[in-house]
Amino acid sequence: MRALVIGGTGLVGRHLVNVLMADERFSEVAVFARRSTGLAGGKLTEHLVDFGDPSTWRELVRGDVLFSTLGTTLKEAGSKLAQYEVDYNYQLNFATAAAGNGVGRYALVSTVGADAGSMFFYLRIKGELEEKVLRLPFSGISILRPTQLYGEREQPRRSEERALSVMKFFNGLGLMKGRRPVHARTVTAALVEAALTTVDKKVYEAKDIRLLSSRYNEQILGD
């Protein structure tokens, strides 16, 4: 299969590209990004694109599975408008192009609590995106809603590290277990497993993600 990836330079995206290159079911991994992943491999093809100009990349979006791990923070984006452009417009435009070009499957990393009616801007963006992509004509749609992510980032986020420490403290007291942080590797394995096994449309919550990840590791990695 030919995998398409957007968000390949991010925390989950980098893990995802490596996993896809190692997975024998994929003969090609095409990454669409604003900058190079810095990765190399015989399967890997990189397209450096301007997501704001679909006319320059729309015809390249052809394959079997689209993985969407693109996203930013309000701090990185600089404004709510800029964050909305990345987290909603860029992703929706790319998914729409993929569906229009006959890509069969779509897998999206969203977030726990995503809700188009939320009073919180970030959760509202994610919820609005989920509602829109669920209407696209893919044969299989998988949406993962992980809790707070952690892992090795190229550029550490201090606020994220502080929030992670607080959550681990509460978890250590036996509190908020349903919000336990999840490693990017776990989400990556779950994303691939969901993309290849989901029939029709399904939203996966935190507990489902860990089960999917275990299934993938058992079948593919022999763990």
C-alpha positions as CSV (number, residue, x, y, z in Angstrom):
1,M,0.0,0.0,0.0
2,R,0.9,3.7,-0.4
3,A,0.6,5.7,2.8
4,L,0.2,9.4,2.8
5,V,1.2,11.4,5.9
6,I,0.7,15.0,7.0
7,G,2.2,16.1,10.2
8,G,5.3,13.9,9.7
9,T,7.6,16.3,11.5
10,G,5.6,16.3,14.8
11,L,5.8,14.1,17.9
12,V,3.5,11.4,16.6
13,G,4.3,12.0,13.0
14,R,7.9,11.2,13.3
15,H,7.2,7.9,15.1
16,L,4.5,7.2,12.5
17,V,6.9,7.6,9.5
18,N,9.4,5.2,11.0
19,V,6.7,2.6,11.8
20,L,5.3,2.8,8.3
21,M,8.7,2.4,6.7
22,A,9.3,-0.7,8.8
23,D,5.8,-2.2,8.1
24,E,6.1,-4.5,5.1
25,R,2.4,-3.9,4.2
26,F,3.5,-0.4,2.9
27,S,5.6,-0.2,-0.2
28,E,5.7,3.7,-0.2
29,V,5.4,6.4,2.5
30,A,4.7,9.8,1.0
31,V,5.1,12.7,3.6
32,F,3.6,16.1,2.9
33,A,5.2,18.7,5.1
34,R,6.3,22.3,5.4
35,R,9.9,21.2,6.1
36,S,11.9,18.0,5.8
37,T,11.5,15.3,8.3
38,G,15.2,14.6,8.2
39,L,14.5,10.9,7.8
40,A,15.7,8.7,4.9
41,G,14.7,5.4,3.5
42,G,13.9,3.6,0.3
43,K,10.2,3.8,0.9
44,L,10.1,7.5,1.8
45,T,9.1,10.3,-0.5
46,E,8.9,13.8,0.8
47,H,6.8,16.6,-0.7
48,L,7.5,20.1,0.8
49,V,4.3,22.0,0.3
50,D,2.4,25.1,1.1
51,F,-0.8,23.7,2.8
52,G,-2.5,27.0,2.2
53,D,-2.4,26.5,-1.6
54,P,-4.1,23.2,-2.4
55,S,-3.7,23.8,-6.2
56,T,0.0,23.0,-5.9
57,W,-0.3,19.6,-4.2
58,R,-3.9,18.4,-4.7
59,E,-3.0,16.0,-7.6
60,L,-0.2,14.4,-5.6
61,V,-2.6,13.2,-2.9
62,R,-3.1,9.7,-4.2
63,G,-2.6,6.4,-2.3
64,D,-4.4,4.0,-0.1
65,V,-4.3,5.4,3.4
66,L,-4.1,9.0,4.7
67,F,-2.7,9.5,8.2
68,S,-3.3,13.0,9.6
69,T,-1.1,13.9,12.6
70,L,-0.8,17.6,11.8
71,G,-1.4,20.2,14.5
72,T,0.0,23.2,16.4
73,T,-0.4,25.1,19.6
74,L,-1.7,28.6,20.2
75,K,1.8,29.7,21.3
76,E,3.5,28.2,18.1
77,A,0.8,29.6,15.8
78,G,0.8,33.1,17.3
79,S,-3.0,33.6,17.2
80,K,-6.3,31.7,17.3
81,L,-6.8,32.5,13.6
82,A,-3.4,31.0,12.7
83,Q,-4.1,27.9,14.8
84,Y,-7.5,27.4,13.2
85,E,-5.8,27.6,9.8
86,V,-3.5,24.7,10.7
87,D,-5.6,22.5,12.9
88,Y,-8.8,22.8,10.9
89,N,-8.4,24.3,7.4
90,Y,-5.2,22.6,6.4
91,Q,-6.4,19.2,7.6
92,L,-9.8,19.4,6.2
93,N,-8.6,20.6,2.8
94,F,-6.1,17.7,2.6
95,A,-8.6,15.1,3.7
96,T,-11.1,16.5,1.1
97,A,-8.5,16.2,-1.6
98,A,-7.6,12.7,-0.6
99,A,-11.3,11.6,-0.7
100,G,-11.7,13.2,-4.0
101,N,-8.7,11.3,-5.5
102,G,-10.1,8.0,-4.3
103,V,-7.9,7.4,-1.2
104,G,-9.8,4.6,0.6
105,R,-8.9,5.1,4.3
106,Y,-8.3,8.0,6.6
107,A,-6.9,8.1,10.2
108,L,-6.8,11.2,12.3
109,V,-5.2,12.0,15.6
110,S,-7.7,14.3,17.4
111,T,-7.8,14.8,21.2
112,V,-9.7,13.7,24.3
113,G,-12.7,15.9,24.9
114,A,-13.0,17.1,21.2
115,D,-16.4,18.7,20.9
116,A,-17.7,21.1,18.3
117,G,-19.8,22.7,21.0
118,S,-17.1,23.1,23.5
119,M,-16.4,26.5,25.2
120,F,-12.7,25.8,24.9
121,F,-11.2,26.9,21.5
122,Y,-8.8,24.0,21.0
123,L,-11.4,21.3,21.8
124,R,-13.9,23.1,19.6
125,I,-11.5,23.1,16.6
126,K,-10.9,19.4,17.0
127,G,-14.6,18.7,17.3
128,E,-15.5,20.7,14.2
129,L,-12.8,18.9,12.2
130,E,-14.1,15.5,13.3
131,E,-17.6,16.4,12.3
132,K,-16.5,17.4,8.8
133,V,-14.2,14.6,8.0
134,L,-16.7,12.0,9.2
135,R,-18.9,13.1,6.2
136,L,-16.2,12.5,3.6
137,P,-16.6,9.4,1.4
138,F,-13.7,7.3,2.7
139,S,-14.4,3.6,3.0
140,G,-12.9,3.6,6.5
141,I,-12.4,6.5,8.9
142,S,-10.6,6.2,12.2
143,I,-10.4,9.0,14.7
144,L,-8.2,8.7,17.8
145,R,-8.8,10.8,20.8
146,P,-5.6,10.4,23.0
147,T,-5.0,12.0,26.3
148,Q,-2.0,14.2,26.8
149,L,0.9,13.0,24.6
150,Y,4.5,12.7,25.7
151,G,7.7,11.6,24.1
152,E,10.9,13.0,22.7
153,R,10.3,16.2,20.9
154,E,12.8,18.1,18.7
155,Q,12.0,21.2,20.7
156,P,10.8,20.7,24.2
157,R,7.6,22.4,25.4
158,R,8.1,23.5,28.9
159,S,4.3,24.1,29.6
160,E,3.6,20.6,28.3
161,E,6.3,19.1,30.6
162,R,4.8,20.9,33.6
163,A,1.3,19.7,32.8
164,L,2.7,16.2,32.4
165,S,4.3,16.3,35.8
166,V,1.1,17.5,37.4
167,M,-0.9,14.7,35.7
168,K,1.5,12.0,36.8
169,F,1.3,13.3,40.3
170,F,-2.5,12.9,40.3
171,N,-2.2,9.5,38.7
172,G,0.2,8.4,41.4
173,L,-2.5,9.2,43.9
174,G,-4.9,7.0,42.0
175,L,-6.8,10.0,40.6
176,M,-7.8,10.9,37.0
177,K,-6.7,7.5,35.6
178,G,-8.8,8.0,32.6
179,R,-6.6,11.0,31.7
180,R,-3.3,9.2,32.1
181,P,-0.8,10.6,29.6
182,V,0.0,8.4,26.6
183,H,3.3,8.0,24.8
184,A,3.5,8.9,21.1
185,R,4.7,5.4,20.2
186,T,1.4,4.0,21.7
187,V,-0.7,6.4,19.6
188,T,1.3,5.6,16.5
189,A,0.8,1.9,16.7
190,A,-2.9,2.4,17.5
191,L,-3.3,4.7,14.5
192,V,-1.9,2.2,12.0
193,E,-3.9,-0.7,13.5
194,A,-7.1,1.4,13.4
195,A,-6.5,2.6,9.9
196,L,-6.1,-0.9,8.5
197,T,-8.9,-2.7,10.4
198,T,-11.7,-0.1,10.9
199,V,-14.7,-0.7,8.7
200,D,-16.9,2.4,8.1
201,K,-16.4,5.0,10.8
202,K,-15.2,4.8,14.3
203,V,-14.0,7.2,17.1
204,Y,-11.5,5.6,19.5
205,E,-11.1,6.9,23.1
206,A,-8.1,6.6,25.4
207,K,-8.8,3.0,26.5
208,D,-9.3,1.9,23.0
209,I,-6.0,3.4,21.9
210,R,-4.0,1.3,24.3
211,L,-5.8,-1.9,23.2
212,L,-5.2,-1.1,19.5
213,S,-1.5,-0.4,20.2
214,S,-1.1,-3.8,22.0
215,R,-2.8,-5.6,19.1
216,Y,-0.5,-3.9,16.5
217,N,2.7,-4.7,18.5
218,E,1.7,-8.3,19.0
219,Q,0.9,-8.9,15.3
220,I,3.7,-6.8,13.7
221,L,6.5,-6.4,16.1
222,G,6.1,-9.7,18.0
223,D,6.0,-8.0,21.4
